[in-house]
């Protein structure tokens, strides 16, 4: 695939008129390159195009020069978000093609600047299926607000391939129906159990705490930012003694994680509980529970801090969703670079050095 063909599968929603001066592939490709190179809004994308026009003409037609920022805005607002997202998934599947097993974390992120004034909701929420270790987006779905995640998760699961994968979801997405859907899709589940499943939670909590001294366990410590966290993971396969867990299809393991955080002479203690259809060691589950939050640290945090997503107020039509996809595709490409720079530094270097930018793209496209 050549650089100018990345977005060739995205249909052009614009009418054929005399005012249609710019090719859709040119508009979307410039948007991607500019986003990789540190641009966070449409005015910056236009200026990037103007400065880099000679470079861009090496692989784009640009029959009428660089589009205006209004053109970038209008096009990104009306492009079909499902078709646009397929470009992101194609990049993911290209990188995942050689993997047999992977861990998928599902979680939502609210685009806080999209909150409407005077409204009680917290803005648009994008639910994402994230491949933890490889740091790739496998699928996503828009919801009106984070509280709607529970109803959106089954729809998202219908659109992704979970075969042979471990799927982990926070408590809001834990239900026997979702567990069954994952198993029927050929995957395995690791679901957080909290008080929204009251009777099962109380039974598991009492059972695991009573057997804490005799359960197999694994202890791991993390150090960072002046904080020490000790996580001890306990696993029981005696699920037949916890009748309320039998609603979860093929359940094999109940997991308890005892976390102790020490920070500035303060100590916090927490017990967390999980259900899984896999029969694995405490070390395995300890690692997977921690790995679940890769989506927060390596996706959501990066979108907010490196791409300023929480400051983007775009709400018109499909604009917020399409720009979220654009940032994810840019981030995904930046993460494949094998150097010691941060994402922020890589973005700046891509804007300074065209060869460095082409090396980022070269993992996926031919020059």
SULDA-V947629 format. One record per residue. N is the residue number from 1. RES is the residue in one small letter. PHI is phi in radians with two decimals (999 if undefined). D_LAST is the distance of its C-alpha to the last C-alpha in Angstrom with 2 decimals. Layout:
BEGIN
N,RES,PHI,D_LAST
N,RES,PHI,D_LAST
END
This chain:
BEGIN
1,x,999,8.68
2,x,-1.57,6.09
3,x,-0.95,6.59
4,x,-1.24,9.42
5,x,-1.83,10.99
6,x,-0.96,11.89
7,x,-1.84,15.24
8,x,-1.14,15.88
9,x,-1.48,18.81
10,x,-1.46,20.60
11,x,-1.23,23.47
12,x,-1.47,24.21
13,x,-1.43,27.71
14,x,-1.43,28.45
15,x,-1.30,30.98
16,x,-1.42,30.25
17,x,-2.32,31.98
18,x,-1.18,31.82
19,x,-1.48,30.74
20,x,-1.47,27.49
21,x,-1.70,25.25
22,x,-2.01,21.85
23,x,-1.25,19.51
24,x,-1.05,19.58
25,x,-1.09,15.84
26,x,-1.14,15.52
27,x,-1.08,18.35
28,x,-1.27,17.20
29,x,-1.17,13.60
30,x,-1.07,15.26
31,x,-1.05,17.86
32,x,-1.16,15.64
33,x,-1.09,13.84
34,x,-1.16,17.36
35,x,-1.18,18.97
36,x,-1.01,16.80
37,x,-1.59,17.70
38,x,1.77,21.41
39,x,-1.49,22.40
40,x,-2.03,25.16
41,x,-2.64,26.37
42,x,-1.23,25.56
43,x,-1.11,27.01
44,x,-1.17,24.71
45,x,-1.10,21.67
46,x,-1.06,22.87
47,x,-1.12,23.42
48,x,-1.02,19.97
49,x,-1.07,18.60
50,x,-1.11,21.12
51,x,-1.17,20.40
52,x,-1.77,16.59
53,x,-0.99,16.77
54,x,-1.06,15.59
55,x,-1.13,12.39
56,x,-1.16,11.96
57,x,-1.20,12.71
58,x,-1.24,9.49
59,x,-2.44,8.14
60,x,-2.10,11.64
61,x,-1.27,14.81
62,x,0.80,17.30
63,x,-1.09,20.25
64,x,-2.19,22.76
65,x,1.36,21.03
66,x,-1.54,20.73
67,x,-1.10,22.85
68,x,-1.35,25.92
69,x,-1.12,26.51
70,x,-1.14,29.01
71,x,-1.16,26.43
72,x,-1.00,24.22
73,x,-1.10,27.49
74,x,-1.08,28.72
75,x,-1.19,25.60
76,x,-1.15,25.14
77,x,-1.37,28.87
78,x,-1.95,28.94
79,x,-1.06,25.85
80,x,-1.10,27.17
81,x,-1.17,26.84
82,x,-1.18,27.01
83,x,-1.18,24.15
84,x,-1.14,22.10
85,x,-1.13,22.95
86,x,-1.08,21.73
87,x,-1.15,18.09
88,x,-1.11,19.26
89,x,-1.16,21.14
90,x,-1.10,18.33
91,x,-1.12,16.37
92,x,-1.08,19.72
93,x,-1.15,20.52
94,x,-1.07,17.26
95,x,-1.44,18.35
96,x,-1.63,22.01
97,x,-0.98,21.86
98,x,-1.63,23.40
99,x,-1.68,26.18
100,x,-1.67,29.68
101,x,-2.23,31.39
102,x,-2.73,30.46
103,x,-1.89,32.35
104,x,-1.85,31.85
105,x,-1.83,33.45
106,x,-2.01,34.39
107,x,-2.77,35.37
108,x,-1.87,35.41
109,x,-2.30,34.47
110,x,-1.50,36.29
111,x,-1.49,34.51
112,x,-1.12,37.60
113,x,-1.28,36.96
114,x,-1.54,37.01
115,x,-1.09,40.70
116,x,-1.39,42.85
117,x,-1.09,45.66
118,x,1.40,49.01
119,x,-1.78,47.62
120,x,-1.46,48.37
121,x,-1.26,45.07
122,x,-1.76,42.42
123,x,1.74,39.47
124,x,-1.12,36.64
125,x,-2.09,35.85
126,x,-1.89,32.64
127,x,-1.55,33.40
128,x,-2.16,30.56
129,x,-1.73,30.23
130,x,-2.09,28.56
131,x,-1.49,27.67
132,x,-1.08,29.39
133,x,-1.20,28.28
134,x,-1.51,24.58
135,x,1.01,24.69
136,x,-2.32,23.10
137,x,-1.59,24.34
138,x,-1.66,25.60
139,x,-2.99,27.40
140,x,-2.74,29.18
141,x,-2.66,32.04
142,x,-1.51,33.63
143,x,-2.25,37.35
144,x,-1.19,39.75
145,x,-2.82,40.75
146,x,-1.08,40.65
147,x,-1.15,44.04
148,x,-1.57,42.54
149,x,-1.00,40.31
150,x,-1.04,42.91
151,x,-1.39,42.78
152,x,-1.47,38.98
153,x,-1.02,38.29
154,x,-1.03,39.53
155,x,-1.16,37.27
156,x,-1.10,34.20
157,x,-1.08,35.22
158,x,-1.16,35.37
159,x,-1.79,31.68
160,x,-2.14,30.32
161,x,-1.62,30.63
162,x,-1.83,33.10
163,x,-1.00,33.93
164,x,1.22,34.72
165,x,-1.64,33.74
166,x,-1.65,36.11
167,x,-1.90,36.29
168,x,-1.96,37.93
169,x,-2.44,39.30
170,x,-1.20,41.61
171,x,-1.02,45.17
172,x,-1.09,44.51
173,x,-1.85,42.74
174,x,-1.62,45.28
175,x,-2.70,47.39
176,x,-1.00,48.58
177,x,-1.14,46.77
178,x,-1.18,43.35
179,x,-1.04,44.10
180,x,-1.13,45.01
181,x,-1.09,41.87
182,x,-1.15,39.70
183,x,-1.13,41.82
184,x,-1.10,41.84
185,x,-1.46,38.02
186,x,1.56,38.15
187,x,-1.83,37.49
188,x,-2.22,39.71
189,x,-2.07,40.83
190,x,-2.38,41.72
191,x,-2.00,43.43
192,x,-1.20,45.06
193,x,-2.01,48.74
194,x,-2.30,50.56
195,x,-1.27,53.61
196,x,-1.24,52.12
197,x,-1.96,53.09
198,x,-0.99,56.49
199,x,-1.17,58.55
200,x,-1.15,55.84
201,x,-1.06,54.90
202,x,-1.10,58.53
203,x,-1.17,59.21
204,x,-1.14,56.16
205,x,-1.04,56.85
206,x,-1.12,60.48
207,x,-1.14,59.76
208,x,-1.24,57.04
209,x,-1.20,58.90
210,x,-1.20,62.05
211,x,-1.88,60.31
212,x,-0.99,58.16
213,x,-1.36,60.16
214,x,-1.98,59.85
215,x,-1.29,56.29
216,x,-1.06,53.61
217,x,-2.54,51.48
218,x,-2.47,48.60
219,x,-2.07,48.33
220,x,-2.35,45.27
221,x,-2.15,45.11
222,x,-2.14,42.46
223,x,-2.14,42.80
224,x,3.07,41.01
225,x,0.94,41.78
226,x,1.31,45.41
227,x,-2.07,45.77
228,x,-2.03,46.76
229,x,-2.10,46.27
230,x,-1.93,48.01
231,x,-2.04,47.20
232,x,-1.94,49.50
233,x,-1.86,48.56
234,x,-2.02,51.36
235,x,-2.26,50.95
236,x,-2.20,53.63
237,x,-1.81,53.43
238,x,-1.49,56.91
239,x,-1.17,55.56
240,x,-1.14,58.59
241,x,-1.51,60.71
242,x,-2.08,58.77
243,x,-1.06,59.52
244,x,-1.21,57.55
245,x,-1.46,54.28
246,x,-1.24,54.90
247,x,-1.26,53.42
248,x,-1.51,49.92
249,x,-1.04,48.77
250,x,1.00,48.88
251,x,-1.04,49.43
252,x,-2.16,49.77
253,x,-2.39,49.50
254,x,-2.01,50.72
255,x,-2.11,49.15
256,x,-2.18,50.57
257,x,-2.00,48.77
258,x,-1.76,51.08
259,x,-1.88,49.15
260,x,-2.13,50.84
261,x,-1.92,49.19
262,x,-2.03,50.76
263,x,-2.62,49.89
264,x,0.85,52.06
265,x,1.14,55.18
266,x,-1.94,54.65
267,x,-2.19,54.20
268,x,-2.04,52.80
269,x,-2.23,53.31
270,x,-2.61,51.79
271,x,-1.93,51.98
272,x,-2.20,49.19
273,x,-2.22,49.47
274,x,-2.49,47.08
275,x,-2.12,47.43
276,x,-2.61,45.36
277,x,-1.62,45.57
278,x,-1.74,44.32
279,x,-1.92,46.80
280,x,-2.28,45.21
281,x,-1.35,46.40
282,x,-1.00,47.01
283,x,-1.09,44.27
284,x,-1.03,41.73
285,x,-1.20,42.81
286,x,-1.04,43.05
287,x,-1.22,39.40
288,x,-1.26,38.29
289,x,-1.08,40.39
290,x,-1.19,38.77
291,x,-1.13,35.26
292,x,-0.91,35.83
293,x,-1.43,35.60
294,x,-0.99,32.03
295,x,-1.14,31.28
296,x,-1.31,33.37
297,x,-1.36,32.17
298,x,-1.87,28.43
299,x,-2.06,27.79
300,x,-1.06,30.67
301,x,-1.12,31.34
302,x,-1.13,27.74
303,x,-1.07,27.52
304,x,-1.35,30.77
305,x,-1.49,30.48
306,x,-1.49,26.82
307,x,-2.03,26.01
308,x,0.95,29.60
309,x,-1.11,29.76
310,x,-1.19,33.56
311,x,-1.71,33.78
312,x,-1.42,31.86
313,x,-1.69,34.60
314,x,-1.07,32.61
315,x,-2.27,34.85
316,x,-1.16,34.55
317,x,0.83,33.73
318,x,-1.72,30.56
319,x,-1.04,29.26
320,x,-1.12,30.11
321,x,-1.16,28.78
322,x,-1.17,25.41
323,x,-1.23,24.93
324,x,-1.08,25.95
325,x,-1.10,23.24
326,x,-1.07,20.63
327,x,-1.13,21.94
328,x,-1.12,21.97
329,x,-1.14,18.34
330,x,-1.09,17.47
331,x,-1.08,20.03
332,x,-1.06,18.86
333,x,-1.21,15.34
334,x,-1.13,17.12
335,x,-1.27,19.54
336,x,-1.43,17.17
337,x,-1.26,16.74
338,x,-1.73,19.11
339,x,-2.49,21.03
340,x,-1.69,24.46
341,x,-1.34,23.71
342,x,-1.28,24.98
343,x,-1.06,22.92
344,x,-1.07,24.41
345,x,-1.22,23.37
346,x,-1.07,19.76
347,x,-1.10,19.63
348,x,-1.14,21.15
349,x,-1.12,18.99
350,x,-1.13,15.81
351,x,-1.32,17.61
352,x,-1.49,18.57
353,x,-2.17,15.57
354,x,-1.10,12.13
355,x,-1.16,10.85
356,x,-1.12,12.72
357,x,-1.06,11.29
358,x,-1.17,7.64
359,x,-1.16,9.45
360,x,-1.07,11.24
361,x,-1.32,8.54
362,x,-1.14,6.93
363,x,-1.24,10.25
364,x,-2.17,9.76
365,x,-2.20,6.41
366,x,-1.55,3.76
367,x,-1.54,0.00
END
